[in-house]
Amino acid sequence: MCGICGYISLDNDNAVHESVLKNMCRTMRHRGPDDEGYYVDANAGIGMRRLSIIDLSTGHQPITNEDGSLWIVFNGEIYNYRELRNRLESKGHRFSTQTDTEAIVHAYEEYGEDCVTHLNGMFGFAIWDKNNRRLFLARDRLGIKPMYYWVSGDRLYFGSELKAVIAHPDVPRELNPIALNHFLTLEYIPAPWTILKDVKKLPAGHTLTFQKGKCDIKQYWDIGYQQMPKTDEECIEALTSLIKDAVNLRLVSDVPLGAFLSGGIDSSTIVSFMSELMSEPVKTFSIGFGDRTYNELPYARAVAAHFGTDHYEEFLEPDILPMVERLVGHLDEPFGDFSIFPTYLVSEVARRHVTVVLSGDGGDELFGGYDTYIAQSYADRYYQYLPRPIRQGVLPALMDKLPPQPAKKGLINKAKRFVEGGALSPSLQHTRWMTFMNDKDKNQLFNSDFRLTMNGNTPAALIENYFSRVSHLDPLAQQQYVDVKTYLVDDILTKVDRMSMAPSIEARVPLLDHRIVEFALNLPPHLKMNSGRTKVILRKIVENRLPDVILNKPKEGFSIPIKHWLRGPLNPLMMDLLSPDTIKQRNYFQPQCVAGWIDEHLNSKANHSHRLWALMVFELWHRQALDNVNVAEKESI
């Protein structure tokens, strides 16, 4: 696992400087504390920071081919590299290391840009072809590993993190209002946008070729139709085999490894297969909270006891103020998902004992685990037949009068979100649990002059575009496809990558093996959700593996009681970041709107925690990135 970066300058009067490249690399020291390496010629500079996982002694990057014409820097893991290496050696390629990195550069020699289709893994890599003055960038199918870039004329700059790209003095730092609109709606910024104008994310499953000043971006993978087994029993058997193989592939490591264990069915499934495949007890790691409605430690303990794991856990108290600025700095962009805190802390706990962890991320998207899928099913069958005035007027007005419940999930809280979703268009109703600021809210919030710069690029248009690609699929599969392409890659996987890399630990996600993704989204709907029961096929697979308490527990999600903390330990920070003077000075938002949300939240008239936290994160990011107050970067350097 590494952080990679580099820049290409095809203008011979604008040579590449190694000192600038090293500065770009140093911003990602946390991604690779074990080693660094560089390749520089007149037109290209590529560099890396390495967290040593495989081939500890000879895995130094950049790595070249036999004649030194191709150079690669690579972030990630290729799980089928041994099989790929054998195939390439049979074709005459000569290897000088045991690394998976070298397998990629020889695959590029053999297959060209199609080399990515031969890789099973998580990756972001760059190959510089010095003879043809060509740069090739690639990102894995699901977007587990990141890739940022900026292009201007004959120059291209890239990096695993945004901070590496903007460390180059040529790259401008100008706020992207379209990205800000997406962030405040979704709590993340979907690809290809970033919070800075002209800096882009390479979308998942895409490659980029830069040659002669032209940038060619291609999609090499999507979730297509697949012929499925004929019976439910055959589907269960096939998926069991796929999961077992995916877990087994991700156990390859020359350093200690373990697993995140939340107590949910996904992470528990991973631990169950690890326990079967490993010769020693699995090391498992969990985080708990004082508020029992947020605390899943008893479930994690039950799984740990069931499999006899070597279990470590930590209790998260609300003294998180010191880490807020540091974590926002690691994120590079505004990012509103509260669960960055437990994800970072469980990674920190794990790093004391291992260097690699396996995680259960992806199970909800693949097997129909989210509340939104259940909500949409009920809406389609029953709710939509209510008269429109009741759905869009009477019931929303009634829900607005009900105060929010203090618990993480409760009947009133769920009813509020369900009714909110019922007022949306059919293609957007499934996002009811994932949309945190609607158009009415933003019309009140945004300064009128700033609102004019959005140019109609809305989150709704993004979602509807993805729906249009899979209109031939059943409704549940359509929703899953949209979530894989948006929420999974730009929220869940972004969070896991940044928060695991912050304490220098590698997180692997077996359920997002592309073979499992393709299989799962082609399953018949009744094997994913049936009569309000989610993850039907996954429960069948593990019904004799996991304790009953895990199989029957409701979904909770990996979150924190931040709505309470904004009234307590985070209140001073909120009042500072969102003061009327600060809001007025920025000139993006209406101060009276923000002040009203704060007052309603502090007096428990409404739960504005998502809105307020998003605004706090944005202000912190603004101070760090645009006002040159980057605490996290200073600490890492």
FENBELVEN-V276280 format. One line per field, one symbol per residue. ss: DSSP state (~ for helix, > for strand, _ for the rest). Layout:
BEGIN
ss=???
END
This chain:
BEGIN
ss=_>>>>>>>>________~~~~~~~~~__~~~_>_>>>>>>___>>>>>>>____________>>_____>>>>>>>>>__~~~~~~~~~~_________~~~~~~~~~~~~~~~~~~~__>>>>>>>>>____>>>>>>________>>>>>__>>>>>__~~~~~________>_~~~~~~~~~~_________>__>>>____>>>>>>__>>>>>>____________~~~~~~~~~~~~~~~~~~_______>>>>____~~~~~~~~~~~~~_____>>>>>>>_______~~~~~~~~~~~__>>>>>>>____~~~~~~~~~~~________~~~~~~~~~~~~____>>>____~~~~~___~~~~~~~~~~~_~~~__~~~~~~~~~~~~~~_________~~~~~~~~~~~~___~~~~~~~~_____~~~~~~~>_~~~~~~~____~~~~~~~~~~~_____~~~~~~~~~~~~~~~~~~~~~~~~~~~~___>>>_~~~_~~~~~~~~___~~~_>>__>>_~~~~~~~_____~~~~__________~~~~_____~~~~~~~__~~~~~~~__>_~~~~~~~~~~~~______~~~~~~~~~~~~~~~~~~____~~~~~~_
END
